[in-house]
Amino acid sequence: MALIFSVIGVILILEGIPYFAFPGRIKRWALTIATVPDRELRIMGIISMASGIVVLYLVKYYMR
């Protein structure tokens, strides 16, 4: 359980860095992403999730 909360904490830190360091760019990025078609966002999302699964598998397999 501690590992899960540690991972969530690291994710929150990494997600917060761009908002702290580059707030103006984040605002422009948000306006830009609003124009991207839903299909493309879904494709990017599934690629991201699949990449995460592959990374988790590789870590579990090779870091025994």
N, C-alpha and C positions, 0 to 999 in steps of 0.2 A: 504494500500500500504506500509505503514511503517513496518507493521508486516512481510510482504513478504521479504523486504530488510533486516530486522533484522534476519530472519531465514536464509537467504542466507549468511549473515555475520557470523553467528554462525557455519554454515556448513563449510565455508571456513576456519575458525579458527580450527575446529576439524579436517578437512582434512589436514591442514598444520602441525599439531603437530608431527606426525610421521616423516615427511620429515626433520623437524628441529632437532628433538631429536635423530633419528636413521637413518641417511642417508645411512650407509653401509647396514643395514638390509633391507631397502627399495629396494636397488639395487638388493640384493640377492632374495628378494621376487618377484621383477619384472621378474627376470630370471626364477624363479620357476613357476610363473603363466603363462608364455609363453608356458610351456609344458602341461598345463591342457587342456583337450579336450574342444572344443566349447560347446558341449552339457552340460557338467558339469558347465561351466561358466554361461550358460543360466539358468540352474536350480538354481544356487546360486543367480543369478540376480532376478529371479521371486520370490524366497523365500524372498529376501531382500525387494523387492517392496511390496509384500503382507504383510510382517511384518510392514512396514511403514504405510500402509493403516490401518491396525488393530490398531496400536498405535494412529494414528490421530483420528480414530473413537472413541476409548476409551477416549481419552483426550476430544474430543468434547462432548461425551455423559455424562461423569462423572464430567467434570469441568464447568458445566453450572452455 
